[in-house]
Amino acid sequence: MDKRVGIIINPSLKINNWQYKCILSLKDYHLFFLIASQSDKDFSYNKILNAKKNFIYYLINYFSIRQKKQLINFRDFKKHTFIKLTYKNNLKGWSCFDKKSLNKILSINPEFIYKCGMNLLSIPESLNHIPILSHHHGDPSEFRGRPAGFYELLSSKKKLGQIIQILSNKLDGGKIIAFGETKVYPWSYKKTLSDAYYYSPFLFKKALKNLNQNIIIEKIPSRNLYTLPSNKQCIIFLFLVFKNLIKRIFKKDL
């Protein structure tokens, strides 16, 4: 029987460039691309309010850290199958597969699932025996939540941690099967994240080996849960990065 792996993707069939490099390491598997579509409309005035509250962060995201998406070339994979799934968001904003979609996943019985799409995924008991792998760019013992790298720069950290975890229903609190660190560049948010994303495919290969050997890395998740920064935090962040950039230009000590 062939080795089966599920890949959760969005209906656009596009994923981040570094995620594409990760799935290229799975060419020897029979890949089941799980195309997840939201079945209910997700609109609320809270989103509009949050957009105002986090407006400066969205500008930073657009000009500095927005990642390029790559359309999956399915000819790169010898064995692949498409399966359509549907989900709804619960009151907490976590995505929940419907019963029909869950049965489709169970019928595949994959060795593991690699999550490249959707938002936060609520995992029912019926899927507990299937490891669902996901990246988190941040050391969960210090920085749970989002956005990647922002609070590390704001806190003047030297390193940006990242993990690959087996997802649980606790945000960034799953079993860690790979951990790594990259350099924080205090003068550039873009460079900091670029280095982290470059390293991610290498960490993914390490995670696959650890998964096969049942190796778990012990890290106690922080009680603090970070969310999108306020406009005030973003102004402080931009000032700090600009100050460090000036230091780098004139002193070259960063």
Residue pairs with C-beta under 8 A, 6 or more apart in sequence:
2 29
2 30
2 79
3 28
3 29
3 30
3 111
4 29
4 30
4 32
4 108
4 109
4 110
4 111
5 26
5 29
5 30
5 31
5 32
5 110
5 111
5 112
5 113
5 114
6 31
6 32
6 34
6 105
6 108
6 110
6 112
6 113
6 114
6 130
7 23
7 26
7 31
7 32
7 33
7 34
7 113
7 114
7 116
8 34
8 36
8 85
8 113
8 114
8 115
8 116
8 117
8 118
8 121
8 132
9 15
9 33
9 34
9 35
9 36
9 72
9 116
9 117
10 35
10 36
10 117
10 118
11 35
11 36
11 37
12 69
13 35
13 71
13 72
14 69
14 70
14 71
14 72
15 23
15 69
15 70
15 72
15 116
15 117
16 67
16 68
16 69
16 70
16 116
16 197
17 67
17 68
17 69
17 70
17 197
18 67
18 197
18 198
18 200
18 201
19 116
19 135
19 200
20 70
20 72
21 200
21 201
22 114
22 200
22 201
22 204
23 31
23 72
23 77
23 114
23 116
24 76
24 201
25 201
25 204
25 205
25 208
26 77
26 114
27 76
27 77
27 78
29 79
29 111
30 79
30 80
30 81
31 77
31 79
31 80
31 81
32 80
32 81
32 82
32 83
32 108
32 110
33 72
33 74
33 80
33 81
33 82
33 83
34 83
34 85
34 105
34 113
35 82
35 83
35 84
35 85
36 85
36 86
36 87
36 95
36 97
36 101
36 117
36 118
37 84
37 85
37 86
37 87
38 86
38 87
38 88
38 89
38 95
39 86
39 87
39 88
39 98
40 88
40 89
42 89
50 228
51 58
53 230
53 231
54 228
54 229
54 230
54 231
54 234
55 231
56 231
56 234
56 235
56 238
57 147
57 150
57 228
57 229
57 231
57 234
60 189
60 234
60 237
60 238
61 147
64 189
64 190
65 147
65 148
65 149
65 189
65 190
65 193
67 197
74 80
83 104
83 105
83 108
85 97
85 101
85 104
85 105
86 97
86 98
86 100
86 101
87 95
87 96
87 97
87 98
87 101
87 118
88 95
88 96
88 98
89 95
89 96
89 119
90 96
90 122
93 119
93 120
94 119
94 120
94 121
94 122
94 169
95 118
95 119
95 120
95 121
95 122
96 122
96 124
97 105
97 124
102 124
102 126
102 127
105 113
105 127
105 130
106 126
106 127
109 130
110 130
111 131
112 130
112 131
112 132
112 133
112 211
113 130
113 131
113 132
113 133
114 132
114 133
114 134
115 121
115 132
115 133
115 134
115 167
120 171
121 132
121 167
122 169
123 132
123 167
123 168
123 169
131 166
131 211
132 166
132 167
133 164
133 165
133 166
133 167
133 177
133 207
133 211
134 164
134 165
134 167
134 174
135 162
135 163
135 164
135 200
135 203
135 204
136 162
136 163
136 164
136 165
136 172
137 148
137 149
137 160
137 162
137 193
137 196
137 197
137 200
138 144
138 145
138 146
138 148
138 149
138 152
138 160
138 161
138 162
138 163
138 172
139 159
139 160
139 161
139 162
139 163
139 179
139 181
139 219
140 161
140 163
140 165
140 172
140 173
140 176
140 219
140 221
140 222
141 219
141 220
141 221
141 222
142 157
142 161
142 222
143 151
143 152
143 161
143 222
143 226
144 171
144 172
144 173
144 221
144 222
144 224
144 225
144 226
145 171
145 172
145 225
145 226
145 227
146 226
146 227
146 228
147 228
147 229
148 160
148 193
148 196
149 160
149 184
149 189
149 192
149 193
149 196
150 189
150 229
150 237
151 226
151 229
152 159
152 160
152 184
152 192
153 184
153 186
153 189
153 192
153 237
153 240
153 241
154 229
154 233
154 236
154 237
154 240
156 186
156 240
157 184
158 183
158 184
159 181
159 182
159 183
159 184
160 181
160 182
160 183
160 184
160 192
160 193
160 195
160 196
161 179
161 180
161 181
162 179
162 180
162 181
162 182
162 196
162 199
162 200
162 203
163 172
163 176
163 178
163 179
163 180
163 217
163 219
164 176
164 177
164 178
164 203
164 204
164 207
165 172
165 174
165 175
165 176
165 177
166 174
166 175
166 177
167 174
168 174
168 175
170 221
171 225
172 221
173 221
175 216
176 216
176 217
176 218
176 219
177 207
177 210
177 211
177 215
177 216
177 217
178 203
178 204
178 206
178 207
178 210
178 217
179 203
179 217
179 219
180 199
180 202
180 203
180 206
182 192
182 195
182 196
182 198
182 199
183 192
183 195
184 192
185 191
185 192
185 195
185 254
186 240
186 241
186 244
186 254
187 241
187 244
187 245
187 247
187 248
187 254
188 241
188 245
189 241
209 215
210 216
210 217
229 237
244 254
247 253
247 254
248 254
